[in-house]
């Protein structure tokens, strides 16, 4: 599951959010934070199937609902 939902506490209803761009792969045990200055959701790391580990940052621009992936620089 790599879908995204929001919860409206007034109507007490969930609504799926449609996004575009480099949608992150489904994962568990990742870090997710909200950046209020830039109105972004930021996801880092986590694990996928077959003990796969993610080492990239995915950013969702909440205004446009577009994902971008930021890969780490190689030394």
C-alpha positions as a LaTeX table, in Angstrom:
\begin{tabular}{lrrr}
\hline
Residue & $x$ (\AA) & $y$ (\AA) & $z$ (\AA) \\
\hline
Unk1 & 0.00 & 0.00 & 0.00 \\
Unk2 & 1.50 & 3.30 & $-1.01$ \\
Unk3 & $-1.64$ & 5.39 & $-0.95$ \\
Unk4 & $-2.11$ & 8.65 & 0.94 \\
Unk5 & $-5.15$ & 9.69 & 2.95 \\
Unk6 & $-6.20$ & 12.76 & 4.94 \\
Unk7 & $-8.59$ & 12.90 & 7.85 \\
Unk8 & $-11.06$ & 15.75 & 8.30 \\
Unk9 & $-11.71$ & 16.12 & 12.03 \\
Unk10 & $-14.81$ & 18.25 & 11.40 \\
Unk11 & $-16.62$ & 15.77 & 9.16 \\
Unk12 & $-14.83$ & 12.78 & 10.74 \\
Unk13 & $-14.17$ & 11.30 & 7.29 \\
Unk14 & $-11.12$ & 9.97 & 5.49 \\
Unk15 & $-10.37$ & 11.01 & 1.90 \\
Unk16 & $-7.75$ & 9.56 & $-0.44$ \\
Unk17 & $-5.29$ & 12.09 & $-1.87$ \\
Unk18 & $-4.33$ & 11.73 & $-5.54$ \\
Unk19 & $-0.66$ & 12.56 & $-6.19$ \\
Unk20 & 1.68 & 12.74 & $-9.19$ \\
Unk21 & 5.43 & 12.56 & $-9.72$ \\
Unk22 & 7.98 & 10.13 & $-8.27$ \\
Unk23 & 5.62 & 8.42 & $-5.83$ \\
Unk24 & 7.62 & 6.58 & $-3.16$ \\
Unk25 & 7.44 & 2.79 & $-3.07$ \\
Unk26 & 5.38 & 1.17 & $-0.34$ \\
Unk27 & 7.33 & 0.87 & 2.89 \\
Unk28 & 7.19 & 0.46 & 6.62 \\
Unk29 & 9.23 & 1.88 & 9.50 \\
Unk30 & 10.01 & 5.15 & 7.72 \\
Unk31 & 10.20 & 8.66 & 9.13 \\
Unk32 & 7.55 & 11.13 & 7.98 \\
Unk33 & 7.38 & 14.80 & 8.91 \\
Unk34 & 5.47 & 17.88 & 7.89 \\
Unk35 & 7.40 & 21.01 & 6.88 \\
Unk36 & 5.02 & 23.92 & 7.65 \\
Unk37 & 7.34 & 26.55 & 6.18 \\
Unk38 & 7.26 & 24.98 & 2.69 \\
Unk39 & 3.96 & 23.08 & 3.09 \\
Unk40 & 5.68 & 19.75 & 2.30 \\
Unk41 & 5.48 & 16.22 & 3.60 \\
Unk42 & 8.92 & 14.62 & 3.89 \\
Unk43 & 9.55 & 10.86 & 4.04 \\
Unk44 & 12.91 & 9.20 & 4.69 \\
Unk45 & 14.07 & 5.61 & 4.74 \\
Unk46 & 12.05 & 2.61 & 5.75 \\
Unk47 & 11.97 & $-0.92$ & 4.49 \\
Unk48 & 10.24 & $-2.75$ & 1.70 \\
Unk49 & 9.73 & $-6.33$ & 0.58 \\
Unk50 & 12.60 & $-8.84$ & 0.88 \\
Unk51 & 14.40 & $-6.74$ & 3.51 \\
Unk52 & 14.93 & $-3.89$ & 1.01 \\
Unk53 & 16.08 & $-0.65$ & 2.70 \\
Unk54 & 15.44 & 2.83 & 1.31 \\
Unk55 & 18.07 & 5.57 & 1.59 \\
Unk56 & 16.34 & 8.44 & $-0.18$ \\
Unk57 & 14.13 & 11.35 & 0.77 \\
Unk58 & 10.72 & 11.76 & $-0.87$ \\
Unk59 & 9.04 & 15.16 & $-0.68$ \\
Unk60 & 5.38 & 15.85 & $-1.41$ \\
Unk61 & 4.54 & 19.45 & $-2.27$ \\
Unk62 & 1.17 & 19.70 & $-0.56$ \\
Unk63 & 0.08 & 22.59 & $-2.80$ \\
Unk64 & 0.60 & 20.72 & $-6.09$ \\
Unk65 & 0.37 & 17.14 & $-4.69$ \\
Unk66 & 3.54 & 16.27 & $-6.64$ \\
Unk67 & 6.23 & 13.95 & $-5.28$ \\
Unk68 & 9.96 & 14.35 & $-5.92$ \\
Unk69 & 12.66 & 11.92 & $-4.81$ \\
Unk70 & 16.00 & 13.19 & $-3.56$ \\
Unk71 & 18.74 & 10.57 & $-3.84$ \\
Unk72 & 21.83 & 10.69 & $-1.62$ \\
Unk73 & 25.10 & 11.88 & $-3.13$ \\
Unk74 & 27.71 & 9.20 & $-3.65$ \\
Unk75 & 31.17 & 9.88 & $-2.25$ \\
\hline
\end{tabular}
